[in-house]
């Protein structure tokens, strides 16, 4: 199955079972969030994070309780070192203040296992499958984020 681009809504944006009144709202917000990630610009991603209240954990990377500035540094180091990032929503559930988002990401790392720089054509495709739990405030900013993922070399 070919990965979907951010301009296409995946079947995962459709509610399963009970459709919460906020579903269209959270699906549109999630599409904007995905576009920010695919932009490759950490600043665009950080626009979704509350600068005062953010508590960010990525358990797959063994990072817990990061502040806004720590997350910005993490994204600057990691997001800018990926080629061909593509995000696909598998499922999205919740309401305006909380979402559970299951996703699949494919990409290529710009650095090898020993830190050597790789050209795009030399990089090995990688797939990550994960789930992100996101708590949102009234300003549509993430105040708490718990991410769980598994990585697989393709």
C-alpha positions, 0 to 999 in steps of 0.5 A: 500500500502506497503511503498517503501524502499529507494532502490526502485524508487517510481512512484513519481520520474517520471515526470508528464506532461512536463519533464524538461531536468534536471529530471533524474539528480534531481531524482538521487540527491533526491534518495541520499538525501532520503538515507541520511535521512534514514541513521539516521545520521545527518552528512549525511543529513548536507552534502546536506546543504550549510554551508554559505548560508543555510536558512532553514524553517520547517513551520510545526515545526514553525522553520523559517530562521535557519542557518546551525548550527541551522539545524544541532542541530535540526536534531541531536535532532529530527532525532536520536529519530525516529524508522523505518523512511521510506520516499516515494516520491509522486512527484518531479518537478523542475530543477537543482537549484529548486525542489518541492518535495511532500513526505510521511514519516512513522516512530515511535517516540522514546519518548512519549508525556511526554518525556518518552523513548519508546522501538521500540515496544511501539512506535506509528506509525506516518505518515507525508505528506508534500511538501519541496521546495528546492533551490540548488546552483551549488555545489548541496548544499541546500541554501534555504529550505521551508518545509510544513507538516501535521502529523497523528497518524496511 
